[in-house]
Amino acid sequence: LKEINTDLVGLVDAWGEGFINELDYRAEAKATKEFSETMRKRGLGSVFALEVIDELSSTHILTTKWVDGVRLADSDANDVPRLCGVALNSYLTMLLDTGTLHCDPHSGNVLRTNDG
């Protein structure tokens, strides 16, 4: 191997820890709550994760409240460009400010709620 400036063992350990945590929905529930609170504290309260129902969740089950809305990619509302800007701002906030990045940004996870 070429000499590289990377801690491969540390990298694999961090990946493994994250992988195991993804299998524990209690950790996912905690991260979900922290995400919404973090966005709210930074003035991005319109960006939120689904509300967790603790009494119906466990290590193997994560239950959340339903949110009515339309996938941003499918919406024909005239505020979609503004909402895309909000989404970009939230990702930059996560990346540059909070240090925690929600890494599942597919169109099913980005909704325009019925109230905008």
Biotite code that builds the C-alpha atoms (Angstrom):
import biotite.structure as struc

atoms = struc.array([
    struc.Atom([0.000, 0.000, 0.000], chain_id="A", res_id=1, res_name="LEU", atom_name="CA", element="C"),
    struc.Atom([1.028, 3.499, -0.729], chain_id="A", res_id=2, res_name="LYS", atom_name="CA", element="C"),
    struc.Atom([1.640, 5.562, 2.370], chain_id="A", res_id=3, res_name="GLU", atom_name="CA", element="C"),
    struc.Atom([-1.639, 7.283, 3.193], chain_id="A", res_id=4, res_name="ILE", atom_name="CA", element="C"),
    struc.Atom([-2.641, 9.740, 5.854], chain_id="A", res_id=5, res_name="ASN", atom_name="CA", element="C"),
    struc.Atom([-5.719, 7.834, 7.023], chain_id="A", res_id=6, res_name="THR", atom_name="CA", element="C"),
    struc.Atom([-6.485, 5.830, 10.141], chain_id="A", res_id=7, res_name="ASP", atom_name="CA", element="C"),
    struc.Atom([-8.035, 2.821, 8.421], chain_id="A", res_id=8, res_name="LEU", atom_name="CA", element="C"),
    struc.Atom([-8.682, 0.968, 11.681], chain_id="A", res_id=9, res_name="VAL", atom_name="CA", element="C"),
    struc.Atom([-10.379, 4.041, 13.136], chain_id="A", res_id=10, res_name="GLY", atom_name="CA", element="C"),
    struc.Atom([-12.393, 4.468, 9.948], chain_id="A", res_id=11, res_name="LEU", atom_name="CA", element="C"),
    struc.Atom([-13.625, 0.869, 10.004], chain_id="A", res_id=12, res_name="VAL", atom_name="CA", element="C"),
    struc.Atom([-14.361, 1.098, 13.748], chain_id="A", res_id=13, res_name="ASP", atom_name="CA", element="C"),
    struc.Atom([-16.419, 4.276, 13.229], chain_id="A", res_id=14, res_name="ALA", atom_name="CA", element="C"),
    struc.Atom([-18.316, 2.676, 10.346], chain_id="A", res_id=15, res_name="TRP", atom_name="CA", element="C"),
    struc.Atom([-18.988, -0.445, 12.426], chain_id="A", res_id=16, res_name="GLY", atom_name="CA", element="C"),
    struc.Atom([-20.258, 1.573, 15.371], chain_id="A", res_id=17, res_name="GLU", atom_name="CA", element="C"),
    struc.Atom([-22.573, 3.547, 13.084], chain_id="A", res_id=18, res_name="GLY", atom_name="CA", element="C"),
    struc.Atom([-23.802, 0.373, 11.423], chain_id="A", res_id=19, res_name="PHE", atom_name="CA", element="C"),
    struc.Atom([-24.643, -1.242, 14.774], chain_id="A", res_id=20, res_name="ILE", atom_name="CA", element="C"),
    struc.Atom([-26.346, 1.952, 15.982], chain_id="A", res_id=21, res_name="ASN", atom_name="CA", element="C"),
    struc.Atom([-28.548, 1.904, 12.874], chain_id="A", res_id=22, res_name="GLU", atom_name="CA", element="C"),
    struc.Atom([-29.857, -1.471, 14.044], chain_id="A", res_id=23, res_name="LEU", atom_name="CA", element="C"),
    struc.Atom([-30.901, -0.053, 17.433], chain_id="A", res_id=24, res_name="ASP", atom_name="CA", element="C"),
    struc.Atom([-34.040, 2.007, 16.942], chain_id="A", res_id=25, res_name="TYR", atom_name="CA", element="C"),
    struc.Atom([-33.685, 3.506, 20.420], chain_id="A", res_id=26, res_name="ARG", atom_name="CA", element="C"),
    struc.Atom([-30.561, 5.261, 19.160], chain_id="A", res_id=27, res_name="ALA", atom_name="CA", element="C"),
    struc.Atom([-32.406, 6.250, 15.975], chain_id="A", res_id=28, res_name="GLU", atom_name="CA", element="C"),
    struc.Atom([-35.282, 7.670, 18.061], chain_id="A", res_id=29, res_name="ALA", atom_name="CA", element="C"),
    struc.Atom([-32.834, 9.713, 20.141], chain_id="A", res_id=30, res_name="LYS", atom_name="CA", element="C"),
    struc.Atom([-31.096, 11.053, 17.028], chain_id="A", res_id=31, res_name="ALA", atom_name="CA", element="C"),
    struc.Atom([-34.472, 11.882, 15.467], chain_id="A", res_id=32, res_name="THR", atom_name="CA", element="C"),
    struc.Atom([-35.503, 13.952, 18.480], chain_id="A", res_id=33, res_name="LYS", atom_name="CA", element="C"),
    struc.Atom([-32.112, 15.674, 18.643], chain_id="A", res_id=34, res_name="GLU", atom_name="CA", element="C"),
    struc.Atom([-32.289, 16.541, 14.937], chain_id="A", res_id=35, res_name="PHE", atom_name="CA", element="C"),
    struc.Atom([-35.662, 18.293, 15.263], chain_id="A", res_id=36, res_name="SER", atom_name="CA", element="C"),
    struc.Atom([-34.558, 20.149, 18.393], chain_id="A", res_id=37, res_name="GLU", atom_name="CA", element="C"),
    struc.Atom([-31.294, 21.226, 16.780], chain_id="A", res_id=38, res_name="THR", atom_name="CA", element="C"),
    struc.Atom([-33.084, 22.596, 13.719], chain_id="A", res_id=39, res_name="MET", atom_name="CA", element="C"),
    struc.Atom([-35.617, 24.425, 15.912], chain_id="A", res_id=40, res_name="ARG", atom_name="CA", element="C"),
    struc.Atom([-32.856, 26.034, 18.026], chain_id="A", res_id=41, res_name="LYS", atom_name="CA", element="C"),
    struc.Atom([-31.189, 27.341, 14.876], chain_id="A", res_id=42, res_name="ARG", atom_name="CA", element="C"),
    struc.Atom([-34.334, 28.967, 13.516], chain_id="A", res_id=43, res_name="GLY", atom_name="CA", element="C"),
    struc.Atom([-35.116, 26.137, 11.103], chain_id="A", res_id=44, res_name="LEU", atom_name="CA", element="C"),
    struc.Atom([-38.215, 24.825, 12.866], chain_id="A", res_id=45, res_name="GLY", atom_name="CA", element="C"),
    struc.Atom([-39.906, 24.089, 9.551], chain_id="A", res_id=46, res_name="SER", atom_name="CA", element="C"),
    struc.Atom([-37.267, 21.372, 9.055], chain_id="A", res_id=47, res_name="VAL", atom_name="CA", element="C"),
    struc.Atom([-38.085, 18.458, 11.321], chain_id="A", res_id=48, res_name="PHE", atom_name="CA", element="C"),
    struc.Atom([-38.050, 14.710, 11.626], chain_id="A", res_id=49, res_name="ALA", atom_name="CA", element="C"),
    struc.Atom([-41.173, 12.709, 12.313], chain_id="A", res_id=50, res_name="LEU", atom_name="CA", element="C"),
    struc.Atom([-42.262, 12.751, 15.952], chain_id="A", res_id=51, res_name="GLU", atom_name="CA", element="C"),
    struc.Atom([-41.326, 9.506, 17.710], chain_id="A", res_id=52, res_name="VAL", atom_name="CA", element="C"),
    struc.Atom([-44.000, 7.686, 19.722], chain_id="A", res_id=53, res_name="ILE", atom_name="CA", element="C"),
    struc.Atom([-41.853, 6.326, 22.552], chain_id="A", res_id=54, res_name="ASP", atom_name="CA", element="C"),
    struc.Atom([-44.444, 3.996, 24.064], chain_id="A", res_id=55, res_name="GLU", atom_name="CA", element="C"),
    struc.Atom([-44.779, 2.176, 20.713], chain_id="A", res_id=56, res_name="LEU", atom_name="CA", element="C"),
    struc.Atom([-41.052, 2.033, 19.957], chain_id="A", res_id=57, res_name="SER", atom_name="CA", element="C"),
    struc.Atom([-38.291, -0.335, 21.082], chain_id="A", res_id=58, res_name="SER", atom_name="CA", element="C"),
    struc.Atom([-34.865, -1.600, 20.057], chain_id="A", res_id=59, res_name="THR", atom_name="CA", element="C"),
    struc.Atom([-36.394, -3.273, 17.003], chain_id="A", res_id=60, res_name="HIS", atom_name="CA", element="C"),
    struc.Atom([-39.402, -1.029, 16.242], chain_id="A", res_id=61, res_name="ILE", atom_name="CA", element="C"),
    struc.Atom([-39.501, 2.707, 15.579], chain_id="A", res_id=62, res_name="LEU", atom_name="CA", element="C"),
    struc.Atom([-42.995, 4.213, 15.501], chain_id="A", res_id=63, res_name="THR", atom_name="CA", element="C"),
    struc.Atom([-43.543, 7.806, 14.422], chain_id="A", res_id=64, res_name="THR", atom_name="CA", element="C"),
    struc.Atom([-46.499, 10.067, 13.847], chain_id="A", res_id=65, res_name="LYS", atom_name="CA", element="C"),
    struc.Atom([-47.724, 10.492, 10.288], chain_id="A", res_id=66, res_name="TRP", atom_name="CA", element="C"),
    struc.Atom([-47.131, 13.788, 8.486], chain_id="A", res_id=67, res_name="VAL", atom_name="CA", element="C"),
    struc.Atom([-49.403, 14.724, 5.600], chain_id="A", res_id=68, res_name="ASP", atom_name="CA", element="C"),
    struc.Atom([-47.583, 16.249, 2.679], chain_id="A", res_id=69, res_name="GLY", atom_name="CA", element="C"),
    struc.Atom([-46.338, 15.919, -0.876], chain_id="A", res_id=70, res_name="VAL", atom_name="CA", element="C"),
    struc.Atom([-42.857, 14.881, -1.895], chain_id="A", res_id=71, res_name="ARG", atom_name="CA", element="C"),
    struc.Atom([-41.007, 18.023, -2.797], chain_id="A", res_id=72, res_name="LEU", atom_name="CA", element="C"),
    struc.Atom([-40.043, 16.480, -6.138], chain_id="A", res_id=73, res_name="ALA", atom_name="CA", element="C"),
    struc.Atom([-43.759, 15.881, -6.916], chain_id="A", res_id=74, res_name="ASP", atom_name="CA", element="C"),
    struc.Atom([-45.114, 19.206, -5.684], chain_id="A", res_id=75, res_name="SER", atom_name="CA", element="C"),
    struc.Atom([-46.350, 21.806, -8.142], chain_id="A", res_id=76, res_name="ASP", atom_name="CA", element="C"),
    struc.Atom([-46.670, 24.486, -5.438], chain_id="A", res_id=77, res_name="ALA", atom_name="CA", element="C"),
    struc.Atom([-45.061, 27.813, -6.264], chain_id="A", res_id=78, res_name="ASN", atom_name="CA", element="C"),
    struc.Atom([-42.943, 27.811, -3.086], chain_id="A", res_id=79, res_name="ASP", atom_name="CA", element="C"),
    struc.Atom([-40.867, 24.737, -4.016], chain_id="A", res_id=80, res_name="VAL", atom_name="CA", element="C"),
    struc.Atom([-37.795, 26.816, -4.990], chain_id="A", res_id=81, res_name="PRO", atom_name="CA", element="C"),
    struc.Atom([-37.923, 28.542, -1.582], chain_id="A", res_id=82, res_name="ARG", atom_name="CA", element="C"),
    struc.Atom([-38.305, 25.183, 0.161], chain_id="A", res_id=83, res_name="LEU", atom_name="CA", element="C"),
    struc.Atom([-35.304, 23.820, -1.755], chain_id="A", res_id=84, res_name="CYS", atom_name="CA", element="C"),
    struc.Atom([-33.349, 26.773, -0.348], chain_id="A", res_id=85, res_name="GLY", atom_name="CA", element="C"),
    struc.Atom([-34.548, 25.877, 3.160], chain_id="A", res_id=86, res_name="VAL", atom_name="CA", element="C"),
    struc.Atom([-33.428, 22.267, 2.604], chain_id="A", res_id=87, res_name="ALA", atom_name="CA", element="C"),
    struc.Atom([-30.009, 23.422, 1.385], chain_id="A", res_id=88, res_name="LEU", atom_name="CA", element="C"),
    struc.Atom([-29.676, 25.760, 4.379], chain_id="A", res_id=89, res_name="ASN", atom_name="CA", element="C"),
    struc.Atom([-30.547, 22.921, 6.752], chain_id="A", res_id=90, res_name="SER", atom_name="CA", element="C"),
    struc.Atom([-27.931, 20.607, 5.201], chain_id="A", res_id=91, res_name="TYR", atom_name="CA", element="C"),
    struc.Atom([-25.275, 23.315, 5.400], chain_id="A", res_id=92, res_name="LEU", atom_name="CA", element="C"),
    struc.Atom([-26.269, 23.933, 9.035], chain_id="A", res_id=93, res_name="THR", atom_name="CA", element="C"),
    struc.Atom([-25.911, 20.233, 9.794], chain_id="A", res_id=94, res_name="MET", atom_name="CA", element="C"),
    struc.Atom([-22.617, 19.920, 7.959], chain_id="A", res_id=95, res_name="LEU", atom_name="CA", element="C"),
    struc.Atom([-20.929, 23.133, 9.077], chain_id="A", res_id=96, res_name="LEU", atom_name="CA", element="C"),
    struc.Atom([-22.559, 23.929, 12.422], chain_id="A", res_id=97, res_name="ASP", atom_name="CA", element="C"),
    struc.Atom([-23.947, 20.894, 14.236], chain_id="A", res_id=98, res_name="THR", atom_name="CA", element="C"),
    struc.Atom([-21.523, 18.237, 13.014], chain_id="A", res_id=99, res_name="GLY", atom_name="CA", element="C"),
    struc.Atom([-24.418, 15.779, 12.696], chain_id="A", res_id=100, res_name="THR", atom_name="CA", element="C"),
    struc.Atom([-25.595, 14.995, 9.187], chain_id="A", res_id=101, res_name="LEU", atom_name="CA", element="C"),
    struc.Atom([-28.883, 13.285, 8.349], chain_id="A", res_id=102, res_name="HIS", atom_name="CA", element="C"),
    struc.Atom([-27.670, 11.149, 5.464], chain_id="A", res_id=103, res_name="CYS", atom_name="CA", element="C"),
    struc.Atom([-30.873, 9.935, 3.868], chain_id="A", res_id=104, res_name="ASP", atom_name="CA", element="C"),
    struc.Atom([-31.865, 12.844, 1.621], chain_id="A", res_id=105, res_name="PRO", atom_name="CA", element="C"),
    struc.Atom([-33.996, 10.960, -0.926], chain_id="A", res_id=106, res_name="HIS", atom_name="CA", element="C"),
    struc.Atom([-37.230, 12.479, -2.204], chain_id="A", res_id=107, res_name="SER", atom_name="CA", element="C"),
    struc.Atom([-39.368, 10.379, 0.154], chain_id="A", res_id=108, res_name="GLY", atom_name="CA", element="C"),
    struc.Atom([-37.722, 12.095, 3.120], chain_id="A", res_id=109, res_name="ASN", atom_name="CA", element="C"),
    struc.Atom([-38.295, 15.630, 1.902], chain_id="A", res_id=110, res_name="VAL", atom_name="CA", element="C"),
    struc.Atom([-41.959, 16.653, 2.054], chain_id="A", res_id=111, res_name="LEU", atom_name="CA", element="C"),
    struc.Atom([-43.819, 19.881, 1.561], chain_id="A", res_id=112, res_name="ARG", atom_name="CA", element="C"),
    struc.Atom([-46.384, 19.748, 4.356], chain_id="A", res_id=113, res_name="THR", atom_name="CA", element="C"),
    struc.Atom([-49.936, 20.750, 3.520], chain_id="A", res_id=114, res_name="ASN", atom_name="CA", element="C"),
    struc.Atom([-49.476, 24.031, 5.422], chain_id="A", res_id=115, res_name="ASP", atom_name="CA", element="C"),
    struc.Atom([-46.258, 24.814, 3.539], chain_id="A", res_id=116, res_name="GLY", atom_name="CA", element="C"),
])
